[in-house]
Amino acid sequence: MSKTETTGDIFEATLFGANVVRRHILNGVPPMLNAGEKVLAVFHGEALTREDYGLGAARKGGWSFHDYLIITDQRVLTWARGLIKSSVDSFALEDISSVEATKGVLLGEITLNIRGAKERFRSMVRADAPVAEKIIRETRQRASTAKSQQFAQQSKADPLEVLERLGGLRDRGIISNEEFSIKKAELLKQIT
């Protein structure tokens, strides 16, 4: 990947949160991305290990100054940049059933519910947490709408099959009950 492709296409409309070191992102993130994937936002904080949630939760990368929450048009990544060890965790948008931002007096936190397990990213600048939450929610919504439209187009011949697929998407939290109801009404009109 050339430097112009990295800075031009991948990061074209990227929002950089407070304390993000752009050099880290521009140099470190491109190898993590899938072909055609775009970075929507990057936030600074601390990626925590799952097993140690609590007051003394450990950082995934161990001791470091910069961990990042990276939101793309396809997934959410946590990049723990430790001095001795580093880790990258990737979560597909369709696997994220909920996202919650909490704000303390000075710092904020994002909690992702991924197939029943919780992922926490804390010590964000307080104002960044609700922005990250909104971007993840909106990106999930766009992805689920596109996916439900794709399913509808693929199976126009069998509305019942499409309805079953949409029900599965609703049950997994990928589309809302409201989206399901709208599509269900459209599909039932095709049958009758």
N, C-alpha and C positions, 0 to 999 in steps of 0.2 A: 504494500500500500504506500503510495507516495505521500509526501508531506502535504501537498496541496489537496489531495483527496481526503486526507485525515481532517484537516482543519476546515475544508470547504464543505464537503457533503455530509459527513458524519455529525459534525457539530454545528451545522448551519443555523439552527434555531434553538440552541442549547441555553437553558437558564443555569447560571452558576450561582449557587448559594453563597452565603457568607463564609469566609475562611477557606474556600476551596483554592488550592494551588493549581492554577490552570496548567502549568507545565507537567504536573503529575498526570493530569487527565489526558492532555493531548499526546503525551508519550506512552502512557501505560494502558489506556482503555482500548484503543483500536484493536489490539490482538484478541481482546475478550469478545468482540462483537461478531455476530453472524453477518453474512453477506447481505447488504442492503439495509442493515439495521441502523437506525438513527438515535442518537442520544438526545433526549428531551430535557433532562435536568440532572444536575449533580449537586449533592449536599454533603457537607462535612459533619463528622460526628464520631461515634464509636460503635463498631459492630460487635455484638455480644455473643458468647457461646450459648447454645441452647440449654445445656445441662446446668448452668450456673446462674439462672435467673434469680434475682434477689438483690439485696443491697450490695453484696460483694461480687456481683457478676463479673466474670473475666472477659477480657477483650479477645476476640478471635485471633488477632495478629500478635497478641502479647503487647509489649510496651512499644508504643509508637506515638507520633504526633498527628498523623493524618489517616483516617479511615473515611471511606466514601460510600454514600448511597447513590447509585446510578440508576436512573429511570430511562428506559428506552421505549420505543414504540412496540416492542415485543415482550419485554420482561423487566424485572427489577433485579439489580445486582448489588451485593454488598462486597466491597473490596477492603479487606483488612490489611493494611500496609505495615506490618510489624518490622522491627529491626532485625529479628532473628528469623521469624517465619511470617509468611503472608498467606492469605486465603481469599478466594473469590467464590461466592455463592450466587447462584442464578435461580430466579424463580419466575416461571412463565406466568404471564398475566392471568391465564385461565385457571391456574392453580391457586391464585390468591383469592380467598373467599371474603376477606374483609381487611380493611386498613384503618388504623386509628392513630390520630395525633394527640399527644398530651403535651401540655405546656406547664412548666414550673415557673418559678420566679425569674430565673435567668435562662434556663435551658429547656429544650423540647425533645420529644421522643416520638418515633414512629414504631408501631407494632403491626406486623403483618401476620394474618392467620392464613397459614398455608397447609391445606389438607389436615386441619386439626392441630398442627404444630405452630407455635408462635416464634417469630423472628423479631428481635428488637434491635433498633438502631437509635442510640441515645446520645446525649450531650451535643445535640444540634443547637444552633442559635435559635432561640425561642421563636422568632418570627418565621423561620424556615420550615418548622414542623407542619403547620397547617397548609403551607404552599405545597410541600411534598405530598401530603395526603390528598389534596385536591388534584394534583397532576396524576397520581396513581389511579384515583377513582375515575377521572375523566378518560384516561388512556384505557383502563379496563372496560369502561362503557363503550368506547369506540370500537375496541377489539371484539367485544361480544356482539355488538350490533352488526359488524361486518361479518362475523362468523355465522350469525343466524340468517343473514341475507344470503350468504353463500350456500348454506344448507337448503334454504327455500328455493334458490335457483337450480341447484343440482337435482332436486327431487320434485319438480313441478308436476310430474306425472302421478305421484302418489302422495297426496296431502296427509294421509294418516301416518306415513313414515316420517314425514317432516315434523308432524306434531309430536311424535314419539321422541325424535331427536331433540326438539326444542324443550320438551319436558325434562330430558336428561340434562340439558344445559341449565335449565332453571334449578333443578335439584342440586346441581353442583355449585350454584351461586354465580354462574357465568353471566346469565341474563336475569333480570328482575322479574317478579311476578307480573308487573305491569306490561313489560315487553312480551312476556309469554301470552298474556291475555289478548293483547292486540293481534299478535300473529295467529293465535288460535281462532279468533273471530274471522280473520281473513281466510284461513284454511278451511273453516267450516262452511263459509260461503261458496268455496270452490266445490265442495262435496255435494251441497244441496242444489 
